[in-house]
Amino acid sequence: MSEFVTFFWVIAAGVMVGIVFDFFRTFRRWQGWGPVVTFGGDILFSLIAMFILYRLFARANALAFRFYNIWGSLLGLILYLKFFSRYLIRCYFELYQLITNLLKLFYRGILIPIRGLVLLMRPPYAILRWLSLLLYRLGEHVVYRPISRLKASVKEWLRQRWPPRTNG
């Protein structure tokens, strides 16, 4: 019985690595990753696969590394890829499509109140914009031009008060 349980865990390790492999493969295809992100994803997949193999080999035979560990995990991976992979890939893509549709629905649901707020705020914003431009122009005529004229007249007054410059 012990050998059967050990072999079961070793085969399960191969199947679980295959499931993670299909997840990363479909996710990469769905997201359209470039080469740099694909490299990072491959490293992440390798780390996850090593963790799965470590945990299940430890459960199978306390990490006593035997040759049947390799053959059993390869057998589990091949069986998974041969019989179950295409169905799980289809499920992954349907899950991704569901996630995409839910995110689009959520995005549209968020935009509805924002669009309503934009429509409600358009008239007050237009009035405030017009009023601010009016106040700016009034301030320009009432404050800025007299100050600039005063500045020019003070310069002229000072020029008249000082004696002319001479070289010598």
Disulfide bonds with the S-S distance in Angstrom:
none
